[in-house]
Amino acid sequence: MNTPHDAEAGHRSGAIAVIGRPNVGKSTLVNALVGAKVSIVSNRPQTTRHRLLGIATVPGGQLLLVDTPGIHRGERSQSATAMHRMMNRAARGALEGVEAVVLVVEAGRWDEEDTLAYESLREAAVPVVLVVNQVDRIRDKAALLPYLQQVTEGREFAGVHPISALKRKGLEALVAQLLTLVPEQPPMYAEDEITDKSQRFLAGEMLREQLMRQLGAELPYATTVEIESFTEEATKSGPMMRIGAVIWVERDGQKAIVIGKGGTRLREIGSKARLSMERLFGCKVFLETWVRVRQGWSDDEAALRTFGYDE
């Protein structure tokens, strides 16, 4: 980690946890604030499975945004898998050492999982900023005010910000308030750093994003990715990443779905993932993918640790 020196007076920096139920746009918000894609997104709940740090360097400060898996009910139920339990613990563990929390909700909606997310913040003893996302989807803007009154009644928030993370609307006021909630201190990362995760980790996430986007209806949570090899080579046209990735599923039938007829689906997934990697890494990528079966991996904590899931 590079630590810049001689930061200007008044510079503020600190960690902000981004919390909320699944699929409210936490990762989209983190990407919008960072100004680069560090968290994968899809329209499937629980796309984010890891804690990930997005580094937003803005005028006057640096916000270390801890993107988290969505908090959901059922952690202690018999049907909850080891992966679900680990994701919930990762989300709650993200509250340690932060200066403030952003609670993200969907405009016009507040349900039991939103209440669960809010209640999980009570013991954190840090300011909570409510971010009401996707306000662009509310056609009747007059309905927004009574909604805001309803969700804030009896709950303590340091601020309330209606935004559209996808369209990057309302973010300036949010950033301005978040900077007031972190201490005056030098930046912790260099200006060009956008995450604490390695390129190897991000490559696996880019591939998993395509699995979620293209197979979410059929295999929403039965796949994961392991990067077996990751090397950088010098070529005549410039640097090239050579990446070997294994897509793990739990049954033979799922393997057939991922591969598709004549391998067409796997090639499409690999092609789109490769293009995402090239945009992120700024160089050519040669990606090889294999599909393998490991029964019950999502309910096996040892397997989850092998695949890089930790708390």
C-alpha positions, 0 to 999 in steps of 0.5 A: 500500500502506497501512502502519500506524504505531505497531504494538504491541510484539511484533508479528510479520510476514513472508512465507510461501510456500505450496508443494506439488504440484497439487490438495492444497489450497494455495489453500483453506488460504490462503483459510482463513487470510486469512478471505476468498476471495482464491484461486480453487479447484476440484477440478481440478489447476493451478487456480492459475496465478499467484503471489498474496499473501494477507494474514492479519492475526491477533492479534499479527501479519500473515502474507503468504501467497504462494499458488503454482501447484502444482509438477509434473514435465515442465517440461523435457519436449517436451510441456510448454507455455509455460504449464506452464513459466511456472507452475513458474518462478512456484512456485519464484520464490515462495521468494525473500524469504520467512521460511519455507515451508509444504509442503502434502501430502494426508493419507495420500499422498506421491508423486513430485511431493511429493518434487519439491516438497520437494527444490525447497525445499533451496536456500531455506535457510528453515524448512519447515513440513509441513502435512498437509491433508485429515485429515478424509478419513482414516477410520482415524485410527490410520493417520495416525501411521505415515504421519507417521513415514514422510513425515518420516523423513530429511526436516527440518521445523520443524513438522508440522501435520495440518489440514483447511483446508476445515473450518478445523481445526488452523489455530490451532496452525499460525498460532502456529508461523508467527508464531514464524518471522517477524521482530518488526516492524510490519505491512506492510499495513493490517488490512482489506487481504487481497491485493496483487492488484487488483479487476480481476485478482480479477474475471478469476480469479472468471470463470476459477474458474467455467470450471474448475469447469464445464468442467474435464472438457472443457477443463481448461487450454484457457481463460483470461480477459482483462478488457477493461474495468473501471469503477465507476459510481455508481447510485441504489442504490449503486456498481456495477462494470461489467466486460467480459471475454473468455474465450480458447480455442484452437480453434473447437470449444472456443468452441462448448463454452464457449458451449453450446447457445443460449448457456446454458452461457456465461450460467450461467458468467457468472451464477455468476462475477458472484455471486462478484464481488458477494460479494467486492466488496460491490456490484452487478456488471454482467458482459459476456462474450465468447468468442474464439479464439487458437490456441496461446495456452497455448504462446506466451509473448508471449500469456501475458504479454498475458494477465497471466501473469508470473513 
